[in-house]
Amino acid sequence: MVIFSRGESADERIKKLLGLIVNPKNAVVVSDDKEIKFFARACRAKTQSAQAFLSFVDELGRVKAAIPEAEISYTQMHKINEELRKLWLS
């Protein structure tokens, strides 16, 4: 989620939001600001640099696949689907 701050600094907005999160261990703060990173870690949130974050996003802002897709043949795909049908539909 991307949140824009209006009428307050981005740093203050981030600190307020971290204070509202029920389980900050599930939050990731993307920032290169040392003070914000320290504050986020003190709240037990994860931090990530902007450069690291951008390595996971393509030029349109979509998240790139973290794991490359496996190349399987149509026959293998068909067999896997049949096995799944048997498991789920029986």
N, C-alpha and C positions, 0 to 999 in steps of 0.2 A: 504494500500500500504506500502511496506517496501522499504526503500531507503538506500543504502550503501554509505558512504562518502569515497571519495578517494582524497588524497592530502590535506585534511583539516579535522579539528576535527568534530566529530559528532555534537557537540554543535553549532559550526559555521554554519554547513549545515542546522540544524534545524532552526536557526535564519533567515538564508537567505530564506529558503522555506516559513516560516511564513510571511516574508515581501512580498513575491510574491503572496500570496493567496488573491484573490479578497474579499472573505467573510470568514475571519478566524473564525467566530462564528460556522461554519460548520466543523471545523477541530478539531481533538483530538490528542494531543501530549502524547505519552506514555513514561513516564520517571519518575525516582525516584530522579533525580537531582533537588535540590531546585532552583538553578539559572534558569534552563530551564523552570521549572514549573512557576516560577514568570514571566519570559519573555513571555511565552505563554499566561498566564492570562492577562498580560498587553496588549497583542495583541488581546485580547478577544477570544482566542481559549480555548477549554476545555482541561483539563489535566486528566490523569488517571495513577495510579501507575502500575508498571509492574506486580505486584501480581494480581491486579484487572483485568488487561487485560488478563492475563493467565487463569483466572477463566472462561473466555468466549471462550477459544480455546482448542480443544482437542489435543492429542499427535501428530497428523499429521498436526496441524496448521489450521484445519478447524474450523470455528466459530460454537460453540454449539448453539442449538436452545434456544432462550431466553425464549420462552413460551412453556411449554410442550404441545405436540399434544393431542387433545381431542380424547377419544376413542368413536367412533360411529359405529353403526352397518352398514352392507351393505345396509339394507333397508332404514335407515336414509340417508346414502350417496346418494342413488339412488333418493330419494325424493328431496334432496337439489339440485342435478344436474338437475332434471326435472324443478324445480322452476327457476333455473338460465337460463336454455334454453328458457323458456317462456319469461323471462324478457329481455334477450339479443337478442333473435332471432325473436322477434315479432315486 
